Amino acid sequence: MKKKNKVLLVGWDAADWKMIDKLMAAGLMPAMKKVVDNGVRGRFATLDPPLSPMLWTSMATGVRPFRHGVLGFVEHDGAGGLRPVSSHSRKVPAFWNLLTKEGLKSNVVGWWPSNPVESINGVMVSNLFQQEKKSGEVIALEDWKMEPGTVYPESMADSLSQLRVHPAEITGNLVMPFVPQAVELDKKQDKRLTVITKFLAHSASLHAACTELMETTEWDLTAVYHDALDHFSHAFMKYNPPKMEGLDDEPYELFKDVVKGAYVYHDMMLGRLLDLIDDDTTVVICSDHGFHSDHLRPRFVPQVPSGPAVEHAPYGVFAAMGPGIKKGETIHGARILDLTPTLLTLFDLHVGRDMDGKPLTQI
């Protein structure tokens, strides 16, 4: 039987068509434009509340949160306290489990939440791979060890750990494209520059692991998840043009290009991934929700847990190109629940009747 084509799945948390369309029109996101021009695009309807661990688990399973069990950022620890949500919380199989049962090899990098990693047919790198904090404290570069449960198989942990980028390794010249006047600021005093270095280090670490696995392992599906766009947007979207009423001129001029830079940076990473695949690979790019970037930006963000979710927009992005995918068309009615059923269909596998999503056969 002919082996099915490969699938490259790229997840960008909070990616929004309003930002992407402007940047594609300006020639600043050529990789994304290549996918859009040679494939299909559409809006990806999210679920409420738009909390990322919950949403990305629905995307990975095709079922709603009350069934898959991941309901937010934390969970009860059984002793009256709270702990970060983990892969143990998920009650149903994800697409990497389903592909493993069918003998297909998967590389899964950074999916949220995927720590501790699961034993799959392939390689799994957890969402804690790039994190340089433990119990709220930043770990120094020389003490930055790989925690157990971060990489499967464990035999690959040492080699992959060498690819991680620590925020301390992000130099000023790497920050300058995001904040051209960064040289005028004191990095130690202005925590906003420190935030940028952290986001860059995290995404660079995940990108390095993904490209390494694409080049050195056999795979049928490679999936990589980046949360940096969401973090960049929460921190800097208020400075994005047009200038919001009541915002001081100085911070606006300093940080107005940060979110644009984040999108361009993600497009550069996407371009590298596209260079590593052949014409028989289907590419899927998606986000769990959008992010308000215009007059819909809230003027105030509630200072409560998950309060920043008010900045999220109800529609994320979906784009796909590859063998058998239509070209230059817009699809309608897609939901984040449809991702896993669509992935299974691309591999000619059955979609569970109990799944809440449906395959996007219209693509």
Salt bridges, closest charged atoms under 4 A:
ASP13 OD1 - HIS289 NE2 3.46
ASP21 OD1 - ARG41 NH1 2.83
ASP37 OD2 - LYS33 NZ 2.67
GLU75 OE2 - ARG83 NE 2.89
GLU118 OE1 - ARG90 NH2 2.91
GLU132 OE1 - HIS202 NE2 2.61
GLU147 OE2 - LYS134 NZ 3.25
ASP190 OD2 - ARG192 NH2 3.00
GLU215 OE1 - ARG272 NH2 3.68
ASP220 OD1 - LYS3 NZ 2.91
ASP227 OD2 - HIS231 NE2 3.24
ASP230 OD1 - HIS234 NE2 3.33
ASP230 OD1 - HIS289 NE2 3.96
ASP230 OD1 - HIS312 NE2 3.25
ASP249 OD1 - LYS243 NZ 3.42
GLU253 OE1 - LYS256 NZ 3.12
ASP257 OD1 - LYS260 NZ 3.69
ASP288 OD2 - HIS289 NE2 3.38
ASP294 OD2 - LYS18 NZ 2.82
ASP294 OD1 - HIS295 ND1 3.86
GLU311 OE1 - HIS234 ND1 2.73
ASP338 OD1 - ARG335 NH2 3.58
ASP348 OD2 - LYS4 NZ 3.41
ASP354 OD2 - ARG67 NH2 3.69
ASP356 OD2 - ARG67 NH1 3.18
